[in-house]
Amino acid sequence: MSPPGSRRVVLCADDFGMEPSVNEGILSLVEAGRLTAVTCMVEMPAWEDGARPLVALSAHADAGLHLDLGTRSAGELLRFAARGALGLVASDRVAARVVAQLDRFERVAGRPPAFVDGHHHVHQLRPVREALLRVLRERYGERMPYVRNVVPLRPRGAKAAVVAGLGGRPLLRRLEAEGIPHNPDFAGVYDLSAGSGFAALLRGWLSDLADGGLVMCHPGLPGPGRAAQARGAELHHLASDRFAADCAAAGVRLVRPTEVTG
């Protein structure tokens, strides 16, 4: 959508596998060249049915693991984070969940994930990041997958600051120190309400995201759930000519994570 040599941005859709309506919306955007990464919830009911068409589109978008430790709300995430900070989350149990989800991803997709992140950004929390990075190193050695960094290079709102404050900076330090591939900048955090003005938010993120940065999004067809209206609004905008024009105006070229890291 923009000329070679322009600023590279990874546009990643979260929550593939959550619902058939989410899968259908994401697959339509991948086919149209509007997404370059898709992160998958492999324990959710729609994962296996959606995996085959997603893998068939691997030339257009990388598929990754969206690590899910059962948090279904901000309150549950904060309680989990508090328990982890107090040493009440067993690292070996987290590691077992990581291994099980990696196994399921590989069994269904037929390949390792190109990248790893977490539902509600749970991968950055202290007990989780330690277990996750240990498992990834033991399993993949020097061929470590890209791991999502959730720390933006510049302020992008109060919610983004809260997200990064849950453990993003210690995770980023580990990724840098150990040479683990990751995105240098991050955007896409907002309240997932239909009235938030996703198009304008995305335009702003594209305008100042660093080269190689990642924007997360949550598109989907109309379906169940609190965020259904926001998912539909995101899908509509990402499929539009306006989005293509915004990318061109910002000098943005959409790329897969593996195209950034080599």
LINPEHU-V959885 format. One record per residue. N is the residue number from 1. PHI is phi in whole degrees, -180 to 180 (999 if undefined). OMEGA is omega as a letter, one per 30 degrees, with the letter a starting at -180 (* if undefined). D_LAST is the distance of its C-alpha to the last C-alpha in Angstrom with 1 decimal. Layout:
N,PHI,OMEGA,D_LAST / N,PHI,OMEGA,D_LAST
This chain:
1,999,l,20.9 / 2,-145,a,20.3 / 3,-70,l,19.6 / 4,-56,l,16.4 / 5,90,l,15.6 / 6,-80,a,17.0 / 7,-65,a,15.9 / 8,-89,l,13.1 / 9,-136,l,14.3 / 10,-91,l,13.5 / 11,-111,a,16.9 / 12,-115,l,17.4 / 13,-92,l,20.7 / 14,-90,l,22.2 / 15,79,l,24.9 / 16,-60,a,24.3 / 17,101,a,27.0 / 18,-66,a,29.5 / 19,-148,l,31.7 / 20,-56,a,31.9 / 21,-65,l,32.3 / 22,-68,l,29.0 / 23,-57,a,27.3 / 24,-63,l,29.0 / 25,-63,a,28.1 / 26,-65,a,24.4 / 27,-61,l,24.3 / 28,-63,l,26.2 / 29,-74,l,23.7 / 30,-62,l,20.6 / 31,-60,a,22.7 / 32,-84,l,23.5 / 33,77,a,19.9 / 34,-102,l,20.8 / 35,-132,l,18.4 / 36,-125,l,14.7 / 37,-152,l,14.9 / 38,-138,a,17.9 / 39,-110,a,18.9 / 40,-115,l,21.6 / 41,-94,a,24.9 / 42,-80,l,25.5 / 43,-100,l,29.1 / 44,-89,a,30.3 / 45,-66,a,32.5 / 46,-95,a,30.5 / 47,-66,a,27.3 / 48,-64,l,28.2 / 49,-66,a,29.7 / 50,-85,a,26.7 / 51,-65,a,24.0 / 52,-61,l,24.7 / 53,-65,l,24.4 / 54,-67,l,21.3 / 55,-62,l,19.5 / 56,-65,a,20.9 / 57,-103,a,19.0 / 58,-65,l,15.5 / 59,-72,a,14.4 / 60,-99,a,15.4 / 61,-148,l,14.5 / 62,-76,l,12.7 / 63,-108,a,15.5 / 64,-130,l,15.8 / 65,-95,l,18.9 / 66,-99,a,21.3 / 67,-57,a,23.2 / 68,-122,l,26.9 / 69,-111,l,29.6 / 70,90,l,32.4 / 71,-75,a,32.6 / 72,-121,l,34.0 / 73,-159,l,35.0 / 74,-62,l,34.5 / 75,-63,l,37.6 / 76,-65,l,36.3 / 77,-63,a,33.0 / 78,-65,l,35.1 / 79,-66,l,37.4 / 80,-64,l,34.6 / 81,-61,l,33.1 / 82,-64,l,36.6 / 83,-63,l,37.2 / 84,-65,l,33.9 / 85,-64,l,34.9 / 86,-90,l,38.3 / 87,77,a,36.9 / 88,-99,l,38.2 / 89,-110,a,35.0 / 90,-75,a,34.6 / 91,-61,a,31.2 / 92,-68,l,31.8 / 93,-72,l,32.5 / 94,-63,a,29.4 / 95,-60,l,27.4 / 96,-64,l,29.3 / 97,-65,l,28.4 / 98,-62,a,24.7 / 99,-60,a,25.0 / 100,-61,a,27.1 / 101,-75,l,24.8 / 102,-64,l,21.7 / 103,-59,a,24.2 / 104,-66,l,25.3 / 105,-59,a,21.9 / 106,-67,l,21.0 / 107,-64,a,24.5 / 108,-83,a,24.6 / 109,-83,l,21.0 / 110,78,a,20.8 / 111,-163,l,17.3 / 112,-69,l,15.9 / 113,-67,l,14.9 / 114,-72,a,11.3 / 115,-157,a,12.6 / 116,-136,l,16.1 / 117,-145,a,18.6 / 118,-139,l,22.4 / 119,-65,a,25.3 / 120,59,l,27.1 / 121,61,a,24.3 / 122,-66,a,26.0 / 123,-65,a,23.0 / 124,-86,a,23.6 / 125,-64,a,27.2 / 126,-52,a,28.2 / 127,-69,a,29.2 / 128,-80,a,26.4 / 129,-62,l,23.5 / 130,-64,a,25.0 / 131,-66,a,25.3 / 132,-61,a,22.0 / 133,-66,l,20.0 / 134,-64,a,22.3 / 135,-64,a,22.0 / 136,-63,a,18.2 / 137,-67,a,18.3 / 138,-67,a,21.1 / 139,-84,a,19.7 / 140,-115,l,16.1 / 141,59,a,16.4 / 142,-77,l,13.3 / 143,-98,a,11.2 / 144,-61,l,12.0 / 145,-71,l,11.1 / 146,-60,l,10.4 / 147,-119,a,13.9 / 148,-69,l,15.6 / 149,-91,a,17.2 / 150,-109,a,20.6 / 151,-98,l,21.7 / 152,-75,l,22.0 / 153,-76,l,22.1 / 154,-143,a,25.4 / 155,-58,l,28.2 / 156,-135,l,27.8 / 157,103,a,31.0 / 158,-66,a,33.0 / 159,-65,l,31.4 / 160,-63,l,27.9 / 161,-66,l,29.4 / 162,-64,l,31.0 / 163,-57,a,27.9 / 164,-63,a,26.0 / 165,-74,a,29.2 / 166,-80,a,29.2 / 167,148,a,26.6 / 168,-65,a,23.6 / 169,-70,l,24.0 / 170,-60,l,24.4 / 171,-63,a,21.4 / 172,-60,l,19.3 / 173,-60,l,20.9 / 174,-66,a,19.9 / 175,-60,l,16.2 / 176,-68,a,16.3 / 177,-65,a,18.6 / 178,-97,l,16.7 / 179,65,l,13.2 / 180,-85,a,12.2 / 181,-58,a,9.3 / 182,-163,l,11.4 / 183,-81,a,12.5 / 184,-78,a,14.5 / 185,-146,a,17.3 / 186,-147,l,19.0 / 187,-152,l,21.7 / 188,121,a,23.7 / 189,-82,l,26.4 / 190,-158,a,29.9 / 191,-83,l,33.0 / 192,55,l,32.1 / 193,-103,a,35.5 / 194,-64,a,36.2 / 195,-91,a,37.9 / 196,-79,a,35.1 / 197,75,a,34.1 / 198,-56,a,30.5 / 199,-58,l,30.1 / 200,-69,l,31.2 / 201,-61,a,29.1 / 202,-63,l,25.9 / 203,-60,l,26.9 / 204,-66,l,27.2 / 205,-63,a,23.9 / 206,-63,a,22.1 / 207,-71,a,24.2 / 208,-129,l,23.1 / 209,-71,l,19.8 / 210,-67,l,17.4 / 211,-56,a,14.3 / 212,87,a,11.6 / 213,-69,a,14.6 / 214,-121,l,15.5 / 215,-114,l,18.9 / 216,-92,l,20.4 / 217,-147,a,23.2 / 218,-139,a,25.8 / 219,-76,l,27.0 / 220,-179,l,29.4 / 221,-72,l,32.6 / 222,-54,a,35.9 / 223,-166,a,36.5 / 224,-77,l,37.8 / 225,106,a,36.9 / 226,-61,a,37.4 / 227,-93,a,34.2 / 228,-59,a,35.0 / 229,-66,l,36.2 / 230,-65,l,33.1 / 231,-60,l,30.9 / 232,-64,l,32.9 / 233,-66,l,32.8 / 234,-66,l,29.0 / 235,-58,a,28.8 / 236,-59,a,31.3 / 237,-70,a,29.6 / 238,-65,l,26.1 / 239,-84,a,27.7 / 240,-89,l,29.7 / 241,-65,l,29.8 / 242,-62,l,30.1 / 243,-63,l,26.6 / 244,-59,l,25.2 / 245,-66,l,27.4 / 246,-64,l,26.4 / 247,-62,l,22.7 / 248,-64,a,23.8 / 249,-66,a,26.2 / 250,-84,a,23.7 / 251,70,a,21.2 / 252,-103,l,18.6 / 253,-117,a,16.0 / 254,-76,a,15.0 / 255,-134,l,11.3 / 256,-79,l,9.9 / 257,-53,a,8.4 / 258,-69,l,5.4 / 259,-77,l,5.3 / 260,-80,a,5.7 / 261,-89,a,3.8 / 262,77,*,0.0
